[in-house]
């Protein structure tokens, strides 16, 4: 997550990059942070159905909130809540939800 208050980091490590260093990973992008479409939901739910455990990373980016750009709602953007529900229903194992927020 690249915050908007401290300049640009010299390098970024995504949650996927961090987890892949220590565990076998299967990745599917359900949607981006705007989540204006459900087209990636099928791939995300299929991955959750195959995985022993699922880590679902959701939240906002600096497009939704940042310095002098406040959100008017604390709700997740777009269809993210629907993605959480779909993945929870499809997962065969435990689901950990990581919320990346706080622009």
Phi and psi in degrees as a GROMACS rama.xvg file:
@    title "Ramachandran Plot"
@    xaxis  label "Phi"
@    yaxis  label "Psi"
@TYPE xy
-99.3899  110.432  UNK-2
-75.0926  160.989  UNK-3
-99.7498  4.9259  UNK-4
-104.273  -14.4987  UNK-5
-121.727  23.2013  UNK-6
79.9681  -165.867  UNK-7
-98.8765  127.486  UNK-8
-67.873  148.352  UNK-9
-67.6777  -22.7125  UNK-10
-157.365  155.456  UNK-11
-123.365  141.445  UNK-12
-120.28  114.054  UNK-13
-75.0877  161.845  UNK-14
-55.4655  -39.942  UNK-15
-62.2294  -45.3003  UNK-16
-61.0574  -41.6706  UNK-17
-64.9853  -44.7034  UNK-18
-69.3016  -38.4755  UNK-19
-64.3189  -22.017  UNK-20
-68.7078  -26.517  UNK-21
-117.544  -12.0769  UNK-22
-148.361  155.134  UNK-23
-67.1974  131.47  UNK-24
-123.449  149.394  UNK-25
-126.135  117.77  UNK-26
-110.05  137.152  UNK-27
-145.46  127.522  UNK-28
-87.2446  109.121  UNK-29
-68.4281  -39.6247  UNK-30
-172.196  168.468  UNK-31
-85.9719  -174.996  UNK-32
-66.7063  -25.4574  UNK-33
-74.7468  -35.7565  UNK-34
49.8147  54.147  UNK-35
-88.1061  2.14889  UNK-36
-143.363  151.466  UNK-37
-103.611  14.1942  UNK-38
-63.9137  -26.8303  UNK-39
-89.4636  -1.89896  UNK-40
-63.6564  -38.5008  UNK-41
-61.4926  -43.0985  UNK-42
-66.0716  -39.7133  UNK-43
-66.6375  -42.7146  UNK-44
-70.6226  -34.6009  UNK-45
-64.9195  -40.9214  UNK-46
-64.9778  -42.6281  UNK-47
-63.5154  -34.8716  UNK-48
-69.0003  -26.6292  UNK-49
-88.8511  -27.6613  UNK-50
-79.0146  146.736  UNK-51
-69.6204  -31.0309  UNK-52
-148.487  150.228  UNK-53
-121.887  134.322  UNK-54
-113.184  116.269  UNK-55
-107.298  114.547  UNK-56
-102.055  119.573  UNK-57
-130.211  176.857  UNK-58
138.548  -149.213  UNK-59
-127.019  169.257  UNK-60
-127.623  -176.453  UNK-61
-68.4576  -9.07507  UNK-62
-71.3737  -28.9101  UNK-63
-94.6672  -26.0846  UNK-64
-157.693  144.37  UNK-65
-178.89  -171.712  UNK-66
-56.9458  124.684  UNK-67
62.3758  21.4897  UNK-68
-143.211  81.9116  UNK-69
-89.6594  149.541  UNK-70
-79.0516  152.796  UNK-71
-97.8264  -4.10862  UNK-72
-145.275  146.92  UNK-73
-91.9376  1.09832  UNK-74
-66.3936  152.337  UNK-75
-65.8304  144.151  UNK-76
-67.6547  149.963  UNK-77
55.4663  -134.504  UNK-78
-94.8934  20.2553  UNK-79
-59.5936  -39.4429  UNK-80
-62.3411  -37.9065  UNK-81
-65.6462  -36.7518  UNK-82
-63.1874  -44.6895  UNK-83
-58.2327  -47.1885  UNK-84
-60.552  -44.4267  UNK-85
-64.4899  -43.8  UNK-86
-67.3625  -42.159  UNK-87
-59.4872  -39.3894  UNK-88
-69.6871  -32.1035  UNK-89
-90.9172  -23.4242  UNK-90
-64.9425  137.468  UNK-91
-89.1944  -18.4856  UNK-92
-124.395  -167.442  UNK-93
-64.8144  151.864  UNK-94
-121.371  124.828  UNK-95
-105.06  129.233  UNK-96
-107.46  123.727  UNK-97
-110.322  120.736  UNK-98
-102.161  114.567  UNK-99
-94.9995  108.209  UNK-100
-151.086  174.428  UNK-101
95.9227  59.6481  UNK-102
